[in-house]
Amino acid sequence: MSRFLIVGNSKFPSELITKELIKISDKIIACDGAIERCLQHSIEADYVVGDMDSLEQITIDELLEMNLEVVKLDDQNNNDLSKAINYARDLGAKRIDIIGVEGGSNQHQFASYWSIIDCPIESYIHLQDSIISIINSKSERYSIQVGKNFSVFPVGRCKGVCISGSKWILDNETIFPSSRGLHNIAKEKEIEISCEEGVLLVFRSR
């Protein structure tokens, strides 16, 4: 399985989380100016992807001298994270983990969530306090500590939604975007969330 780590140009989660993700990744992609953060944190990226408008301390020529593969994409219809996700897909990625999207502009952070909603590959955004993923017309089981919070938000109308192993249970319901899914509580060591039609955005507390 080809597992990619994509690094954004915002705050990283803890060193422990970051190091573990680096350890289990086959390839690392830095989004544009995030390569400078990678260098500062001794993260050995394999690719730099983006329009290269966020480089401040280093030039493209200097990156090439480091034997990094620089992929300059000027597509203004997608943000650098989406460009990196698409590039990882083209390289055969089967799973994508993402860090460096926390903090900074709220607009950029919100756009990051949409990047995984549009992604056809199994993808996870790692924040300091939670892990974000999607469920797209399927069922998923998650290991979780009893008493931990998780939230489930529908992206548009979702039909046949079931949630079990938690304080608040859903059984084959149709749900719409709202704050209703905020802060459910795990009652078992494993929760199951399913959706027959639609997309759910899932936040799991660490």
Secondary structure, DSSP 8 states (H G I E B T S, - for coil): --EEEEE-SSB---HHHHHHHHHT-SEEEEETTHHHHHHHTT---SEEEE-S-S--S--HHHHHHTT-EEEE---TTS-HHHHHHHHHHHTT-SEEEEES-BSS-HHHHHHHHHHHHS-SSEEEEE-SSEEEEEEESSEEEEE--TT-EEEEEEEEEEEEEEEESBSS-EEEEEE-SSSTTS-EEB-SSEEEEE-SEEEEEEEEE-
